[in-house]
Amino acid sequence: MSTTRSPARDADALQQRIALIACGTRPDKTQPCPGHRAQAAALLNIASTGAADALAAAICGTGRSPACHDCTTKATEIIRTYNAEPS
């Protein structure tokens, strides 16, 4: 029996993690809100480019820079998480 995960499951798990970061992480929070869950694919796409300013603006909801400090911090964490995932 194989213990490797399928690429689709890995992508789903990464999208879930990215949505949770965008929503705001805290020790008792395990799920993102529906709004951030719906944005996960788009946030993942932006994260793949490494464009922190664009990602922060998308999280912030303004769609343009500059984003607030909290969203800029979240964008940095999302890109760090994306880059840490095995290809």
C-alpha positions in Angstrom: 0.0 0.0 0.0 1.4 3.4 -1.0 1.7 6.1 1.6 2.2 8.9 -0.9 -0.6 11.5 -1.3 -2.1 12.3 -4.7 -1.2 15.7 -6.2 -4.9 16.7 -6.0 -5.0 16.0 -2.3 -1.8 17.9 -1.8 -3.2 20.9 -3.8 -6.4 20.8 -1.7 -4.5 20.7 1.5 -2.3 23.6 0.4 -5.4 25.6 -0.6 -6.9 24.9 2.7 -3.8 26.0 4.5 -3.5 29.2 2.4 -7.2 30.0 3.1 -6.7 29.6 6.8 -3.6 31.9 6.8 -5.6 34.5 4.8 -8.5 34.2 7.2 -6.3 34.6 10.2 -4.7 31.8 12.3 -5.0 31.3 16.0 -4.6 28.3 18.2 -8.3 27.3 18.3 -9.1 28.0 14.7 -8.9 25.0 12.3 -11.1 26.1 9.3 -11.1 29.2 7.2 -14.3 31.2 6.7 -16.3 30.4 3.5 -15.1 33.7 1.9 -11.5 32.8 2.2 -12.1 29.2 1.3 -13.7 30.5 -2.0 -10.6 32.7 -2.6 -8.1 29.9 -2.0 -7.5 28.9 -5.7 -6.9 32.5 -6.7 -4.7 33.1 -3.7 -2.7 30.0 -4.5 -2.3 31.2 -8.1 -1.0 34.6 -7.0 1.3 33.0 -4.4 2.8 30.8 -7.1 4.1 34.0 -8.8 5.7 35.3 -5.6 4.0 38.7 -6.0 3.6 39.6 -2.3 2.0 43.0 -3.0 -0.6 41.5 -5.3 -1.4 38.7 -2.9 -1.7 41.1 0.1 -4.1 43.3 -1.9 -6.2 40.3 -2.8 -6.3 39.2 0.9 -7.1 42.8 2.0 -10.0 43.0 -0.5 -8.8 46.2 -2.1 -7.4 44.6 -5.2 -4.6 47.2 -5.2 -1.6 48.2 -3.2 -0.8 49.2 -0.6 -2.5 46.6 1.6 -2.7 46.9 5.3 0.1 45.5 7.5 -1.9 42.4 8.6 -2.6 41.4 5.1 1.0 42.0 4.0 2.1 39.8 6.8 -0.4 37.1 5.8 0.8 37.3 2.2 4.4 36.8 3.3 3.4 33.7 5.3 1.4 32.3 2.4 4.3 32.7 0.0 6.6 31.1 2.6 4.1 28.2 3.0 3.8 27.8 -0.8 7.6 27.7 -1.3 8.0 25.1 1.5 5.7 22.7 -0.3 7.5 19.9 -2.2 6.9 20.1 -6.0 
